[in-house]
């Protein structure tokens, strides 16, 4: 049973997932399913990015390869997926975090416009 809903904002996540091989896609979808169905998502699957206001990364590992999918909560039950990348360094690159924060701001700006504010 789902405890929260996961959606992708615009084309960012889809652009990323389509260029991955089937094994990687399946692993990413497995992590997304865990985010949707587990009451408490383990931090090895979903982790808050320190120093940000509500930005999270879904963490995917397959063998020695690592991927990150940025996301955030809109309310209690909605998780919004954004940009993603294959991680090659120990720390998450600042430019990737900046890009995610920009997309998150874009999401909230569009939401405000839709609600007529």
N, CA, C and O atoms as a GROMACS GRO file, in nm:
protein
  468
    1UNK      N    1   0.083  -0.119   0.000
    1UNK     CA    2   0.000   0.000   0.000
    1UNK      C    3   0.088   0.126   0.000
    1UNK      O    4   0.190   0.132   0.069
    2UNK      N    5   0.048   0.224  -0.078
    2UNK     CA    6   0.126   0.347  -0.085
    2UNK      C    7   0.094   0.438   0.034
    2UNK      O    8  -0.022   0.455   0.071
    3UNK      N    9   0.199   0.495   0.092
    3UNK     CA   10   0.181   0.591   0.200
    3UNK      C   11   0.207   0.734   0.150
    3UNK      O   12   0.172   0.831   0.217
    4UNK      N   13   0.268   0.745   0.032
    4UNK     CA   14   0.287   0.876  -0.028
    4UNK      C   15   0.290   0.862  -0.180
    4UNK      O   16   0.308   0.752  -0.233
    5UNK      N   17   0.271   0.971  -0.247
    5UNK     CA   18   0.269   0.972  -0.393
    5UNK      C   19   0.398   1.035  -0.444
    5UNK      O   20   0.444   1.136  -0.391
    6UNK      N   21   0.455   0.976  -0.547
    6UNK     CA   22   0.576   1.029  -0.609
    6UNK      C   23   0.541   1.074  -0.750
    6UNK      O   24   0.484   0.998  -0.828
    7UNK      N   25   0.576   1.199  -0.782
    7UNK     CA   26   0.554   1.250  -0.917
    7UNK      C   27   0.686   1.308  -0.969
    7UNK      O   28   0.776   1.339  -0.892
    8UNK      N   29   0.695   1.322  -1.100
    8UNK     CA   30   0.812   1.386  -1.160
    8UNK      C   31   0.769   1.524  -1.208
    8UNK      O   32   0.665   1.538  -1.272
    9UNK      N   33   0.849   1.625  -1.178
    9UNK     CA   34   0.821   1.762  -1.222
    9UNK      C   35   0.884   1.785  -1.358
    9UNK      O   36   1.004   1.766  -1.377
   10UNK      N   37   0.801   1.825  -1.453
   10UNK     CA   38   0.843   1.851  -1.591
   10UNK      C   39   0.919   1.732  -1.649
   10UNK      O   40   0.882   1.618  -1.625
   11UNK      N   41   1.024   1.759  -1.724
   11UNK     CA   42   1.097   1.655  -1.800
   11UNK      C   43   1.228   1.612  -1.735
   11UNK      O   44   1.295   1.522  -1.785
   12UNK      N   45   1.265   1.675  -1.625
   12UNK     CA   46   1.400   1.656  -1.570
   12UNK      C   47   1.432   1.510  -1.537
   12UNK      O   48   1.534   1.456  -1.582
   13UNK      N   49   1.346   1.446  -1.461
   13UNK     CA   50   1.370   1.306  -1.422
   13UNK      C   51   1.362   1.214  -1.543
   13UNK      O   52   1.445   1.125  -1.561
   14UNK      N   53   1.261   1.237  -1.626
   14UNK     CA   54   1.242   1.151  -1.744
   14UNK      C   55   1.363   1.157  -1.838
   14UNK      O   56   1.406   1.054  -1.890
   15UNK      N   57   1.417   1.278  -1.860
   15UNK     CA   58   1.536   1.293  -1.945
   15UNK      C   59   1.650   1.206  -1.893
   15UNK      O   60   1.724   1.145  -1.971
   16UNK      N   61   1.664   1.201  -1.762
   16UNK     CA   62   1.771   1.123  -1.700
   16UNK      C   63   1.745   0.973  -1.711
   16UNK      O   64   1.833   0.897  -1.752
   17UNK      N   65   1.627   0.930  -1.674
   17UNK     CA   66   1.596   0.786  -1.667
   17UNK      C   67   1.603   0.720  -1.805
   17UNK      O   68   1.642   0.604  -1.817
   18UNK      N   69   1.563   0.793  -1.908
   18UNK     CA   70   1.559   0.735  -2.043
   18UNK      C   71   1.698   0.701  -2.098
   18UNK      O   72   1.709   0.616  -2.186
   19UNK      N   73   1.802   0.766  -2.049
   19UNK     CA   74   1.936   0.737  -2.101
   19UNK      C   75   2.009   0.630  -2.019
   19UNK      O   76   2.123   0.596  -2.050
   20UNK      N   77   1.944   0.579  -1.914
   20UNK     CA   78   2.005   0.475  -1.830
   20UNK      C   79   1.971   0.337  -1.886
   20UNK      O   80   1.870   0.319  -1.955
   21UNK      N   81   2.056   0.240  -1.857
   21UNK     CA   82   2.024   0.105  -1.904
   21UNK      C   83   1.913   0.044  -1.816
   21UNK      O   84   1.879   0.099  -1.711
   22UNK      N   85   1.858  -0.067  -1.860
   22UNK     CA   86   1.743  -0.129  -1.793
   22UNK      C   87   1.770  -0.165  -1.648
   22UNK      O   88   1.685  -0.145  -1.562
   23UNK      N   89   1.890  -0.217  -1.620
   23UNK     CA   90   1.925  -0.253  -1.482
   23UNK      C   91   1.920  -0.131  -1.390
   23UNK      O   92   1.866  -0.138  -1.279
   24UNK      N   93   1.975  -0.021  -1.436
   24UNK     CA   94   1.977   0.103  -1.357
   24UNK      C   95   1.834   0.156  -1.341
   24UNK      O   96   1.794   0.195  -1.232
   25UNK      N   97   1.758   0.156  -1.449
   25UNK     CA   98   1.618   0.200  -1.442
   25UNK      C   99   1.541   0.119  -1.338
   25UNK      O  100   1.470   0.176  -1.255
   26UNK      N  101   1.556  -0.013  -1.343
   26UNK     CA  102   1.485  -0.099  -1.248
   26UNK      C  103   1.524  -0.069  -1.104
   26UNK      O  104   1.438  -0.066  -1.016
   27UNK      N  105   1.652  -0.046  -1.081
   27UNK     CA  106   1.699  -0.015  -0.945
   27UNK      C  107   1.642   0.119  -0.898
   27UNK      O  108   1.600   0.131  -0.783
   28UNK      N  109   1.639   0.218  -0.986
   28UNK     CA  110   1.583   0.350  -0.952
   28UNK      C  111   1.435   0.337  -0.919
   28UNK      O  112   1.387   0.394  -0.822
   29UNK      N  113   1.363   0.261  -1.002
   29UNK     CA  114   1.219   0.244  -0.976
   29UNK      C  115   1.194   0.168  -0.845
   29UNK      O  116   1.093   0.192  -0.778
   30UNK      N  117   1.284   0.078  -0.809
   30UNK     CA  118   1.273   0.004  -0.682
   30UNK      C  119   1.286   0.101  -0.563
   30UNK      O  120   1.212   0.090  -0.465
   31UNK      N  121   1.380   0.194  -0.572
   31UNK     CA  122   1.399   0.294  -0.466
   31UNK      C  123   1.277   0.387  -0.459
   31UNK      O  124   1.232   0.421  -0.350
   32UNK      N  125   1.224   0.426  -0.574
   32UNK     CA  126   1.104   0.511  -0.577
   32UNK      C  127   0.986   0.438  -0.513
   32UNK      O  128   0.908   0.496  -0.439
   33UNK      N  129   0.975   0.309  -0.543
   33UNK     CA  130   0.869   0.228  -0.482
   33UNK      C  131   0.883   0.224  -0.330
   33UNK      O  132   0.784   0.231  -0.258
   34UNK      N  133   1.006   0.213  -0.281
   34UNK     CA  134   1.031   0.215  -0.136
   34UNK      C  135   0.987   0.349  -0.077
   34UNK      O  136   0.927   0.353   0.031
   35UNK      N  137   1.017   0.458  -0.146
   35UNK     CA  138   0.976   0.591  -0.099
   35UNK      C  139   0.824   0.600  -0.093
   35UNK      O  140   0.769   0.662  -0.002
   36UNK      N  141   0.756   0.539  -0.190
   36UNK     CA  142   0.609   0.542  -0.194
   36UNK      C  143   0.545   0.455  -0.086
   36UNK      O  144   0.439   0.490  -0.034
   37UNK      N  145   0.607   0.343  -0.052
   37UNK     CA  146   0.538   0.243   0.030
   37UNK      C  147   0.586   0.232   0.175
   37UNK      O  148   0.511   0.187   0.260
   38UNK      N  149   0.710   0.271   0.203
   38UNK     CA  150   0.761   0.256   0.340
   38UNK      C  151   0.722   0.376   0.425
   38UNK      O  152   0.739   0.491   0.385
   39UNK      N  153   0.669   0.348   0.543
   39UNK     CA  154   0.631   0.455   0.636
   39UNK      C  155   0.754   0.539   0.673
   39UNK      O  156   0.750   0.662   0.671
   40UNK      N  157   0.861   0.470   0.706
   40UNK     CA  158   0.988   0.537   0.737
   40UNK      C  159   1.092   0.492   0.634
   40UNK      O  160   1.134   0.376   0.634
   41UNK      N  161   1.131   0.583   0.548
   41UNK     CA  162   1.226   0.549   0.441
   41UNK      C  163   1.368   0.555   0.499
   41UNK      O  164   1.407   0.658   0.554
   42UNK      N  165   1.445   0.446   0.488
   42UNK     CA  166   1.582   0.446   0.542
   42UNK      C  167   1.669   0.553   0.476
   42UNK      O  168   1.651   0.585   0.359
   43UNK      N  169   1.763   0.609   0.552
   43UNK     CA  170   1.847   0.716   0.498
   43UNK      C  171   1.942   0.668   0.388
   43UNK      O  172   1.997   0.750   0.314
   44UNK      N  173   1.961   0.537   0.375
   44UNK     CA  174   2.042   0.490   0.262
   44UNK      C  175   1.961   0.494   0.131
   44UNK      O  176   2.018   0.474   0.024
   45UNK      N  177   1.831   0.519   0.139
   45UNK     CA  178   1.745   0.538   0.020
   45UNK      C  179   1.712   0.684  -0.003
   45UNK      O  180   1.706   0.729  -0.118
   46UNK      N  181   1.690   0.759   0.104
   46UNK     CA  182   1.645   0.898   0.091
   46UNK      C  183   1.710   0.979   0.202
   46UNK      O  184   1.693   0.948   0.320
   47UNK      N  185   1.784   1.083   0.164
   47UNK     CA  186   1.858   1.160   0.263
   47UNK      C  187   1.842   1.309   0.237
   47UNK      O  188   1.849   1.355   0.123
   48UNK      N  189   1.822   1.385   0.347
   48UNK     CA  190   1.812   1.532   0.338
   48UNK      C  191   1.950   1.588   0.305
   48UNK      O  192   2.051   1.543   0.358
   49UNK      N  193   1.953   1.687   0.217
   49UNK     CA  194   2.079   1.753   0.183
   49UNK      C  195   2.102   1.863   0.287
   49UNK      O  196   2.026   1.959   0.295
   50UNK      N  197   2.205   1.847   0.366
   50UNK     CA  198   2.237   1.942   0.474
   50UNK      C  199   2.259   2.081   0.416
   50UNK      O  200   2.325   2.097   0.312
   51UNK      N  201   2.204   2.181   0.483
   51UNK     CA  202   2.223   2.320   0.440
   51UNK      C  203   2.119   2.366   0.339
   51UNK      O  204   2.130   2.477   0.286
   52UNK      N  205   2.019   2.282   0.311
   52UNK     CA  206   1.912   2.322   0.218
   52UNK      C  207   1.779   2.319   0.292
   52UNK      O  208   1.765   2.258   0.397
   53UNK      N  209   1.684   2.388   0.234
   53UNK     CA  210   1.550   2.393   0.293
   53UNK      C  211   1.461   2.290   0.225
   53UNK      O  212   1.385   2.322   0.134
   54UNK      N  213   1.471   2.166   0.271
   54UNK     CA  214   1.381   2.062   0.222
   54UNK      C  215   1.423   1.985   0.100
   54UNK      O  216   1.342   1.912   0.042
   55UNK      N  217   1.547   1.998   0.057
   55UNK     CA  218   1.595   1.922  -0.059
   55UNK      C  219   1.648   1.786  -0.013
   55UNK      O  220   1.723   1.777   0.084
   56UNK      N  221   1.606   1.682  -0.084
   56UNK     CA  222   1.648   1.544  -0.054
   56UNK      C  223   1.711   1.483  -0.177
   56UNK      O  224   1.694   1.531  -0.289
   57UNK      N  225   1.786   1.374  -0.153
   57UNK     CA  226   1.836   1.296  -0.265
   57UNK      C  227   1.797   1.151  -0.244
   57UNK      O  228   1.819   1.093  -0.137
   58UNK      N  229   1.738   1.092  -0.347
   58UNK     CA  230   1.715   0.948  -0.348
   58UNK      C  231   1.848   0.887  -0.389
   58UNK      O  232   1.910   0.931  -0.486
   59UNK      N  233   1.890   0.786  -0.314
   59UNK     CA  234   2.023   0.730  -0.332
   59UNK      C  235   2.014   0.592  -0.396
   59UNK      O  236   1.951   0.501  -0.343
   60UNK      N  237   2.079   0.579  -0.511
   60UNK     CA  238   2.075   0.454  -0.586
   60UNK      C  239   2.218   0.403  -0.603
   60UNK      O  240   2.307   0.479  -0.644
   61UNK      N  241   2.238   0.276  -0.573
   61UNK     CA  242   2.371   0.216  -0.592
   61UNK      C  243   2.353   0.081  -0.661
   61UNK      O  244   2.268   0.001  -0.623
   62UNK      N  245   2.434   0.059  -0.762
   62UNK     CA  246   2.432  -0.067  -0.835
   62UNK      C  247   2.578  -0.104  -0.859
   62UNK      O  248   2.646  -0.040  -0.940
   63UNK      N  249   2.625  -0.205  -0.790
   63UNK     CA  250   2.767  -0.238  -0.796
   63UNK      C  251   2.846  -0.122  -0.738
   63UNK      O  252   2.816  -0.076  -0.628
   64UNK      N  253   2.946  -0.075  -0.812
   64UNK     CA  254   3.026   0.037  -0.762
   64UNK      C  255   2.976   0.171  -0.818
   64UNK      O  256   3.035   0.276  -0.790
   65UNK      N  257   2.868   0.168  -0.895
   65UNK     CA  258   2.812   0.291  -0.952
   65UNK      C  259   2.705   0.350  -0.861
   65UNK      O  260   2.627   0.278  -0.798
   66UNK      N  261   2.703   0.483  -0.855
   66UNK     CA  262   2.609   0.554  -0.768
   66UNK      C  263   2.537   0.661  -0.848
   66UNK      O  264   2.598   0.732  -0.929
   67UNK      N  265   2.406   0.673  -0.824
   67UNK     CA  266   2.325   0.777  -0.885
   67UNK      C  267   2.250   0.850  -0.776
   67UNK      O  268   2.226   0.796  -0.669
   68UNK      N  269   2.214   0.975  -0.804
   68UNK     CA  270   2.132   1.054  -0.712
   68UNK      C  271   2.017   1.116  -0.790
   68UNK      O  272   2.035   1.167  -0.901
   69UNK      N  273   1.899   1.110  -0.730
   69UNK     CA  274   1.782   1.175  -0.787
   69UNK      C  275   1.735   1.276  -0.683
   69UNK      O  276   1.697   1.238  -0.572
   70UNK      N  277   1.738   1.404  -0.718
   70UNK     CA  278   1.693   1.507  -0.625
   70UNK      C  279   1.541   1.508  -0.618
   70UNK      O  280   1.472   1.485  -0.717
   71UNK      N  281   1.491   1.535  -0.499
   71UNK     CA  282   1.346   1.541  -0.478
   71UNK      C  283   1.317   1.624  -0.355
   71UNK      O  284   1.407   1.661  -0.280
   72UNK      N  285   1.188   1.652  -0.334
   72UNK     CA  286   1.146   1.724  -0.214
   72UNK      C  287   1.002   1.686  -0.184
   72UNK      O  288   0.930   1.634  -0.270
   73UNK      N  289   0.961   1.714  -0.063
   73UNK     CA  290   0.823   1.687  -0.021
   73UNK      C  291   0.741   1.812  -0.042
   73UNK      O  292   0.782   1.922  -0.004
   74UNK      N  293   0.625   1.796  -0.104
   74UNK     CA  294   0.527   1.905  -0.112
   74UNK      C  295   0.413   1.860  -0.022
   74UNK      O  296   0.327   1.782  -0.063
   75UNK      N  297   0.412   1.909   0.100
   75UNK     CA  298   0.318   1.860   0.199
   75UNK      C  299   0.371   1.730   0.258
   75UNK      O  300   0.489   1.699   0.245
   76UNK      N  301   0.283   1.655   0.322
   76UNK     CA  302   0.324   1.532   0.389
   76UNK      C  303   0.338   1.413   0.295
   76UNK      O  304   0.424   1.327   0.314
   77UNK      N  305   0.253   1.409   0.193
   77UNK     CA  306   0.236   1.285   0.117
   77UNK      C  307   0.283   1.289  -0.028
   77UNK      O  308   0.273   1.188  -0.098
   78UNK      N  309   0.336   1.404  -0.074
   78UNK     CA  310   0.375   1.413  -0.215
   78UNK      C  311   0.525   1.434  -0.225
   78UNK      O  312   0.580   1.527  -0.166
   79UNK      N  313   0.591   1.348  -0.300
   79UNK     CA  314   0.734   1.361  -0.325
   79UNK      C  315   0.751   1.398  -0.472
   79UNK      O  316   0.697   1.332  -0.561
   80UNK      N  317   0.827   1.504  -0.497
   80UNK     CA  318   0.846   1.555  -0.633
   80UNK      C  319   0.988   1.524  -0.677
   80UNK      O  320   1.085   1.570  -0.616
   81UNK      N  321   1.002   1.447  -0.785
   81UNK     CA  322   1.133   1.412  -0.842
   81UNK      C  323   1.178   1.522  -0.938
   81UNK      O  324   1.098   1.582  -1.009
   82UNK      N  325   1.309   1.546  -0.937
   82UNK     CA  326   1.363   1.649  -1.026
   82UNK      C  327   1.483   1.593  -1.102
   82UNK      O  328   1.479   1.481  -1.154
   83UNK      N  329   1.589   1.673  -1.109
   83UNK     CA  330   1.708   1.632  -1.184
   83UNK      C  331   1.782   1.519  -1.113
   83UNK      O  332   1.763   1.494  -0.994
   84UNK      N  333   1.866   1.451  -1.190
   84UNK     CA  334   1.941   1.337  -1.137
   84UNK      C  335   2.076   1.333  -1.208
   84UNK      O  336   2.095   1.396  -1.312
   85UNK      N  337   2.169   1.260  -1.150
   85UNK     CA  338   2.302   1.249  -1.211
   85UNK      C  339   2.372   1.124  -1.158
   85UNK      O  340   2.334   1.069  -1.055
   86UNK      N  341   2.475   1.082  -1.230
   86UNK     CA  342   2.558   0.972  -1.181
   86UNK      C  343   2.669   1.035  -1.098
   86UNK      O  344   2.738   1.126  -1.143
   87UNK      N  345   2.685   0.985  -0.978
   87UNK     CA  346   2.780   1.042  -0.883
   87UNK      C  347   2.918   0.982  -0.906
   87UNK      O  348   2.935   0.860  -0.910
   88UNK      N  349   3.017   1.070  -0.922
   88UNK     CA  350   3.154   1.025  -0.949
   88UNK      C  351   3.251   1.066  -0.838
   88UNK      O  352   3.364   1.018  -0.833
   89UNK      N  353   3.205   1.155  -0.749
   89UNK     CA  354   3.292   1.204  -0.642
   89UNK      C  355   3.227   1.177  -0.507
   89UNK      O  356   3.109   1.143  -0.499
   90UNK      N  357   3.304   1.193  -0.401
   90UNK     CA  358   3.254   1.168  -0.266
   90UNK      C  359   3.141   1.264  -0.229
   90UNK      O  360   3.037   1.222  -0.176
   91UNK      N  361   3.161   1.392  -0.257
   91UNK     CA  362   3.060   1.491  -0.222
   91UNK      C  363   2.967   1.516  -0.341
   91UNK      O  364   3.009   1.508  -0.457
   92UNK      N  365   2.840   1.546  -0.311
   92UNK     CA  366   2.747   1.583  -0.417
   92UNK      C  367   2.790   1.719  -0.473
   92UNK      O  368   2.803   1.815  -0.397
   93UNK      N  369   2.810   1.728  -0.604
   93UNK     CA  370   2.858   1.855  -0.663
   93UNK      C  371   2.762   1.972  -0.634
   93UNK      O  372   2.640   1.959  -0.645
   94UNK      N  373   2.821   2.086  -0.598
   94UNK     CA  374   2.742   2.205  -0.565
   94UNK      C  375   2.655   2.252  -0.682
   94UNK      O  376   2.544   2.300  -0.662
   95UNK      N  377   2.706   2.237  -0.805
   95UNK     CA  378   2.628   2.281  -0.921
   95UNK      C  379   2.503   2.195  -0.938
   95UNK      O  380   2.400   2.245  -0.984
   96UNK      N  381   2.509   2.067  -0.902
   96UNK     CA  382   2.391   1.980  -0.909
   96UNK      C  383   2.288   2.021  -0.803
   96UNK      O  384   2.168   2.021  -0.829
   97UNK      N  385   2.336   2.055  -0.683
   97UNK     CA  386   2.247   2.101  -0.576
   97UNK      C  387   2.182   2.233  -0.617
   97UNK      O  388   2.062   2.252  -0.599
   98UNK      N  389   2.261   2.325  -0.673
   98UNK     CA  390   2.209   2.455  -0.717
   98UNK      C  391   2.101   2.436  -0.823
   98UNK      O  392   1.998   2.503  -0.821
   99UNK      N  393   2.125   2.345  -0.916
   99UNK     CA  394   2.028   2.316  -1.021
   99UNK      C  395   1.898   2.264  -0.960
   99UNK      O  396   1.789   2.304  -1.000
  100UNK      N  397   1.909   2.173  -0.863
  100UNK     CA  398   1.791   2.116  -0.797
  100UNK      C  399   1.713   2.225  -0.723
  100UNK      O  400   1.590   2.227  -0.728
  101UNK      N  401   1.783   2.314  -0.654
  101UNK     CA  402   1.716   2.422  -0.580
  101UNK      C  403   1.644   2.516  -0.677
  101UNK      O  404   1.536   2.566  -0.646
  102UNK      N  405   1.703   2.539  -0.793
  102UNK     CA  406   1.641   2.625  -0.895
  102UNK      C  407   1.512   2.559  -0.947
  102UNK      O  408   1.410   2.626  -0.965
  103UNK      N  409   1.517   2.428  -0.971
  103UNK     CA  410   1.399   2.355  -1.020
  103UNK      C  411   1.290   2.354  -0.912
  103UNK      O  412   1.172   2.367  -0.943
  104UNK      N  413   1.331   2.337  -0.787
  104UNK     CA  414   1.235   2.338  -0.676
  104UNK      C  415   1.164   2.474  -0.669
  104UNK      O  416   1.042   2.479  -0.650
  105UNK      N  417   1.238   2.583  -0.685
  105UNK     CA  418   1.180   2.718  -0.685
  105UNK      C  419   1.084   2.733  -0.803
  105UNK      O  420   0.977   2.793  -0.789
  106UNK      N  421   1.122   2.679  -0.918
  106UNK     CA  422   1.037   2.683  -1.037
  106UNK      C  423   0.904   2.611  -1.010
  106UNK      O  424   0.797   2.659  -1.049
  107UNK      N  425   0.911   2.497  -0.944
  107UNK     CA  426   0.790   2.420  -0.909
  107UNK      C  427   0.696   2.504  -0.823
  107UNK      O  428   0.577   2.514  -0.852
  108UNK      N  429   0.750   2.564  -0.717
  108UNK     CA  430   0.667   2.642  -0.626
  108UNK      C  431   0.612   2.769  -0.692
  108UNK      O  432   0.500   2.810  -0.663
  109UNK      N  433   0.690   2.831  -0.780
  109UNK     CA  434   0.642   2.950  -0.854
  109UNK      C  435   0.524   2.912  -0.943
  109UNK      O  436   0.425   2.985  -0.949
  110UNK      N  437   0.535   2.800  -1.012
  110UNK     CA  438   0.426   2.755  -1.099
  110UNK      C  439   0.303   2.718  -1.017
  110UNK      O  440   0.190   2.745  -1.058
  111UNK      N  441   0.325   2.657  -0.901
  111UNK     CA  442   0.214   2.620  -0.814
  111UNK      C  443   0.138   2.745  -0.764
  111UNK      O  444   0.016   2.746  -0.756
  112UNK      N  445   0.215   2.850  -0.731
  112UNK     CA  446   0.153   2.976  -0.689
  112UNK      C  447   0.067   3.036  -0.801
  112UNK      O  448  -0.044   3.082  -0.778
  113UNK      N  449   0.123   3.033  -0.923
  113UNK     CA  450   0.048   3.087  -1.039
  113UNK      C  451  -0.081   3.008  -1.061
  113UNK      O  452  -0.187   3.066  -1.087
  114UNK      N  453  -0.072   2.875  -1.052
  114UNK     CA  454  -0.191   2.790  -1.072
  114UNK      C  455  -0.300   2.820  -0.969
  114UNK      O  456  -0.419   2.815  -0.999
  115UNK      N  457  -0.256   2.851  -0.847
  115UNK     CA  458  -0.353   2.879  -0.741
  115UNK      C  459  -0.398   3.024  -0.742
  115UNK      O  460  -0.473   3.067  -0.654
  116UNK      N  461  -0.353   3.099  -0.842
  116UNK     CA  462  -0.398   3.236  -0.859
  116UNK      C  463  -0.340   3.335  -0.758
  116UNK      O  464  -0.401   3.438  -0.731
  117UNK      N  465  -0.225   3.304  -0.703
  117UNK     CA  466  -0.161   3.396  -0.606
  117UNK      C  467  -0.051   3.475  -0.671
  117UNK      O  468   0.014   3.556  -0.605
   0.00000   0.00000   0.00000
